[in-house]
Amino acid sequence: MNQQSPQQFLESLQSRADEMVQQSQQIQEQLGSLAETATEDGVSVTVGSNGALQDVQFDRSSMQRGPSELRAAILRLSAQAQGAVAHKVAQTVEPFAGASAMEFLRTQLPAEPDEGAASRNDDPDFDDEPPRSYLR
């Protein structure tokens, strides 16, 4: 058995701490540059690694939609981009986290976006019209 002196033990601990700080800085840099954009019929929504909305873009054709349809598209695309970026974050953190931590993290993530999934507007029961008031 190899016995370390107290000085060697402290140096080993310091070396490991320095390595962990460096890894943490690398992860922060990688996460800071992560973003995901979801696009549909002239509307694009971009979210950052924390899921916060970074940008929304509209082309001329998207402006032909009614307000409630545009709102629904933005919400749908935001959720899609947030789910996709959450999975990218998990992939980025995975090499540095333990297996049990990653398993827990994956249980907290939304399902991966399905490219072929139907949108809410494809649902025949989805009413895109704003409610009408019965008040006069």
Order of alpha helices (4+ residues) and beta strands (2+ residues): alpha-beta-beta-beta-alpha-alpha
